[in-house]
Amino acid sequence: MTDLFANIAEAQEERQAIQMADGITSSVEELRRCEVISILNRHFPAEYNEQSVKEAGKNIEQFCDLVAKARGRAAADQLLADCRAEWMKRKEAA
């Protein structure tokens, strides 16, 4: 198999150019957005009732505890805040 890119730096430059063309200013922002969507896709309840909401919230908080261990409490708190904001958008849309 041949690689289209001569090295990692060339691949990174190409990816950055694609993101800029798509209006994505930071790969960190894009990763956070994708992570929030992924978490909510896994945990947002199909049936919105009190029990399912509590269980989903508990699961998301447990995931954020794992994030805190790996990346620090500030990153986990930011992720939780982003998840809550996206949760409200989905709740209003449902």
C-alpha positions, 0 to 999 in steps of 0.5 A: 500500500502506498501512502499519498502523503510523504509524512505526518506533517504533510497529512496534518497540513492537508487536513487543516486545509480541509477543515479551514475550507469547511469553516472549522477553525480549530481541530480541538473545537471539532473534536469536542463537538464530535465527542459531545454528539457521540456521548449524547447519541449513546446516552440520550433516552429514546423515551423521555421519562424521569427514570431514563433521564436519571439513568442517562445523566448518571451515565454521562457523569460517570463518563465525565469522571473518566475524562477527569482522570485522563484529562483533568477536572477542567476538561471534564467540567467543560465536556459536561457543560457542553453535553448539558447545552446539547441536551437542552437543544435535543430536549426542545427539539423532541 
